[in-house]
């Protein structure tokens, strides 16, 4: 009889341990999902991301772009969508397409050819917050022609540091570039932002994560950063 009671007690103890482990596992897997959809990027992270990308454009792309870019006629802007893939700690260029252009007919195709030749084979470093196995999409708008004071504008942009300020804006570079990335609000809705996810997924059947921003994305331009309010100086590109 005592042996029967002992076996029963051991069985109950094992069941309790299995149940506790199961509940802990569920809490562990659910918590990161809840946090991930409710934490927007801080304004200093947005600015540092834009500056990291522009260091790449000015250091690796501009020297190969300038001569060809000077052959594009007229005045205006052209926005490109760049797609990069992760490769050994770097974002490696993969694909380029035109988003929108105010250039004269035929000049946008020339600008696309110039940019494609300049950006091919280039890459920029990943950040510690960016995991592997994803793509990074850049939505960058370029002026035609390049401004005469391009070096001065670039130096001012790289010198800007942000400690506070509101990031709610429709201007991602001080010259009218609209946000094309996504984040999830605390109300689990998709919202366009300057730096965030490449796409936004809504899933009403998933109460733990009804909204998810996937991939990496940044919007901006080569001579400015997000137009910051709340007393922080704004950088605007001079014509």
Buried (B, 14 or more C-beta within 10 A) or exposed (E): EEEEEEEEEEEEEEEEEEEEEEEEEEEEEEEEEEEEBBEBBEBBBBBBBBBBBBBBBBEBBBEBBBEBBEEBBEEBBBBBBBBBBBEEEBBBBEEBEBEEBBBEEEBBEBBBEBBBEBBEEBBBEBEEEBEEEBBBBBBBBBBBBBBEEBEEBBEBBEEBEBEEBEBEBEBBBBBBBBBBBBBBEEEBEBBBBBBBBBBBBEEEEEEEBBBBBEBBBBBBBBBBBBBBEEEBEBBBBEE
